[in-house]
C-alpha cells in the first residue's frame, strides 16, 4: 500500500468542495451528486499528486485503477457514498478488486440561523480490500450488483485521512492559493480573508494563521 498523508487529502477534499458547490446549484438527485463527487475526487487526486511530483496515470476505462502510482506500481481505487443510516459503497463485478481503496462518505453542510455558508463534509479512509469483502449478487456488470458494507470496513485495519466514523469534516468553499484552481490563480488576486493582505501566510494556505501583515518573506507565504 502507498502511504497516504491526511494533509494531502485535506487539500484534495477542499478542491473537490470548491468544484462541486457551483455544480450543486442545480438540483441534482443524490445518486448523480455522488457520481459527480466521485469523478471530482478522481480528477483532483490525480491533479494534486502530479503537482507534487508523483508519476500518475488516470484510468481510461472501468477495468483500470482509478489512480495508478507508476513509480511504486501501486493501484488506488476510489469509492464514494452518501452519508446515511446504513452506509455502503456500491459497485459491480469490476469493482471487486484486490487493491488499496480510498473510501469516501459525503454529505452537504446545511445553512442555518447562524450561517448561510454552503459546503460539503467528508469522512475519508483508506483500506486494503479483496473481492471476498464485497457482498450482493454478482450478475455481471450491473452497477449495483455488489456492495461493500461499512461493517466490513470497520473490522479491517485502516487509516483515516479526513474526519472519522462518528464525525464528518466540514469544508466551506475556500479561496486560498493552495485550494484555488489554476484559472483562479491566474486571474484573481488571492487575499487573506481576515486581513486582506496577499502576502499574509493565510492567503497562501488556509491552515496558516493570519499575521495581519503584508511583509515579504513571511513563513508559510508564497511571497
For each residue, the residues with C-beta under 8 A, 3 or more apart:
1: 74 100 126 128
2: 69 72 74 76 100
3:
4: 8 9 102 126 159 161
5: 8 9 161
6: 9 10 160 161 162
7: 10 11
8: 4 5 11 12 48 49 52
9: 4 5 6 12 13 102 124 161 162
10: 6 7 13 14 161 162 169
11: 7 8 14 15 48 178 179
12: 8 9 15 16 41 44 45 48
13: 9 10 16 17 120 122 124 162 169 171
14: 10 11 17 18 171 174 179 206
15: 11 12 18 19 40 44 47 48 179 181
16: 12 13 19 20 37 40 41 44 120
17: 13 14 20 21 119 120 171 172 173 174
18: 14 15 21 173 174 175 179 180 181
19: 15 16 22 23 40 44 181
20: 16 17 23 24 33 36 37 40 120
21: 17 18 24 25 118 119 120 173
22: 19 25
23: 19 20 26 28 36
24: 20 21 28 33 36 108 118
25: 21 22
26: 23
27:
28: 23 24 32 33 36
29: 32 33
30: 33 34 82
31: 34 35
32: 28 29 35 36
33: 20 24 28 29 30 36 37 82
34: 30 31 37 38 80 81 82 106
35: 31 32 38 39
36: 20 23 24 28 32 33 39 40
37: 16 20 33 34 40 41 80 104 106 120
38: 34 35 41 42 78 79 80 104
39: 35 36 42 43
40: 15 16 19 20 36 37 43 44
41: 12 16 37 38 44 45 78 80 102 104
42: 38 39 45 46 58 59 66 67 78
43: 39 40 46 47
44: 12 15 16 19 40 41 47 48
45: 12 41 42 48 49 66 67 76 78 102
46: 42 43 49 50 56 58 67
47: 15 43 44 50 51
48: 8 11 12 15 44 45 51 52
49: 8 45 46 52 54 56 67 69
50: 46 47 53 54 56
51: 47 48
52: 8 48 49
53: 50
54: 49 50 69 71
55: 69 70 71
56: 46 49 50 67 68 69 70
57: 64 67 68 70
58: 42 46 66 67 68
59: 42 62 64 65 66 67 68
60: 64
61: 64
62: 59 94
63: 94
64: 57 59 60 61 68
65: 59 68 75 76 77 97 99
66: 42 45 58 59 76 77 78
67: 42 45 46 49 56 57 58 59 75 76 77 78
68: 56 57 58 59 64 65 74 75 76
69: 2 49 54 55 56 72 73 74 75 76
70: 55 56 57 73
71: 54 55
72: 2 69
73: 69 70
74: 1 2 68 69 100
75: 65 67 68 69 97 99 100
76: 2 45 65 66 67 68 69 99 100 101 102
77: 65 66 67 95 97 99 100 101 102
78: 38 41 42 45 66 67 101 102 104
79: 38 89 91 95 101 102 103 104 148
80: 34 37 38 41 89 104 105 106
81: 34 84 87 88 89 90 103 104 105 106
82: 30 33 34 105 106 107
83: 87 105 106 107 121 123 168
84: 81 87
85:
86: 150
87: 81 83 84 105 149 150
88: 81 147 148 149 150
89: 79 80 81 103 147 148
90: 81 143 144 146 147
91: 79 94 95 96 134 143 145 146 147 148
92: 95 96 140 141 142 143 144 145 146
93: 96 138 140 141 145 146
94: 62 63 91 97 141
95: 77 79 91 92 134 146
96: 91 92 93 131 134 138 146
97: 65 75 77 94 129 131
98: 128 129 130 131
99: 65 75 76 77 128 129
100: 1 2 74 75 76 77 126 127 128 129
101: 76 77 78 79 126 127 128 129
102: 4 9 41 45 76 77 78 79 124 125 126 161
103: 79 81 89 124 125 126 127 148 153
104: 37 38 41 78 79 80 81 122 123 124
105: 80 81 82 83 87 122 123 124 168
106: 34 37 80 81 82 83 120 121 122 168
107: 82 83 120 121 168
108: 24 118 119 120 121
109: 117 118 119 120 121 170 171 172
110:
111: 115 116 117 118
112: 115
113:
114:
115: 111 112
116: 111
117: 109 111 172 173
118: 21 24 108 109 111 172 173
119: 17 21 108 109 170 171 172 173
120: 13 16 17 20 21 37 106 107 108 109 170 171
121: 83 106 107 108 109 163 168 169 170 171
122: 13 104 105 106 162 163 168 169 171
123: 83 104 105 160 162 163 164 165 167 168 169
124: 9 13 102 103 104 105 160 161 162 163
125: 102 103 153 158 159 160 161
126: 1 4 100 101 102 103 158 159 161
127: 100 101 103 153 156 157 158 159
128: 1 98 99 100 101 156 157
129: 97 98 99 100 101 133 134 148 156
130: 98 133
131: 96 97 98 134
132:
133: 129 130 148 152 156
134: 91 95 96 129 131 146 147 148
135: 146 147 148 149 152
136: 144 145 146 147
137: 145 146
138: 93 96 145 146
139: 142 145
140: 92 93 145
141: 92 93 94 145
142: 92 139 145
143: 90 91 92
144: 90 92 136 147
145: 91 92 93 136 137 138 139 140 141 142
146: 90 91 92 93 95 96 134 135 136 137 138
147: 88 89 90 91 134 135 136 144
148: 79 88 89 91 103 129 133 134 135 152 153
149: 87 88 135 152 153
150: 86 87 88 153 154
151: 154 155
152: 133 135 148 149 155 156
153: 103 125 127 148 149 150 156 158
154: 150 151 165
155: 151 152
156: 127 128 129 133 152 153
157: 127 128
158: 125 126 127 153
159: 4 125 126 127
160: 6 123 124 125 163 164 165
161: 4 5 6 9 10 102 124 125 126
162: 6 9 10 13 122 123 124 169
163: 121 122 123 124 160 167 168 169
164: 123 160 167
165: 123 154 160
166:
167: 123 163 164
168: 83 105 106 107 121 122 123 163
169: 10 13 121 122 123 162 163
170: 109 119 120 121
171: 13 14 17 109 119 120 121 122 174
172: 17 109 117 118 119
173: 17 18 21 117 118 119
174: 14 17 18 171 179 206
175: 18 179 180 184 188 190 193
176: 179 180 190 202 203 204 205 206
177: 180 185 190 203 204 205 222
178: 11 204 205 206
179: 11 14 15 18 174 175 176 206
180: 18 175 176 177 184 185 188 190
181: 15 18 19 184 185
182: 185 186
183: 186 187
184: 175 180 181 187 188 190
185: 177 180 181 182 188 190
186: 182 183
187: 183 184
188: 175 180 184 185
189: 198
190: 175 176 177 180 184 185 198 203
191: 196 197 198 200 203
192: 195 196 197 198 200 202 203 210
193: 175 202
194: 200 202 210 212
195: 192 200 202 210 211 212 213
196: 191 192
197: 191 192 200 203 212 213 214
198: 189 190 191 192 203 214 223
199: 203 213 214 215 216 218 221 223
200: 191 192 194 195 197 203 204 208 210 211 212 213 214 218 221
201: 204 205 208 209 210 211 218 219 220 221
202: 176 192 193 194 195 205 206 208 209 210 211
203: 176 177 190 191 192 197 198 199 200 221
204: 176 177 178 200 201 208 220 221 222 223
205: 176 177 178 201 202 208 220
206: 14 174 176 178 179 202
207:
208: 200 201 202 204 205 220 221
209: 201 202
210: 192 194 195 200 201 202
211: 195 200 201 202 218
212: 194 195 197 200
213: 195 197 199 200 218
214: 197 198 199 200
215: 199 218
216: 199 223
217: 221 223
218: 199 200 201 211 213 215 221 223
219: 201
220: 201 204 205 208
221: 199 200 201 203 204 208 217 218
222: 177 204
223: 198 199 204 216 217 218
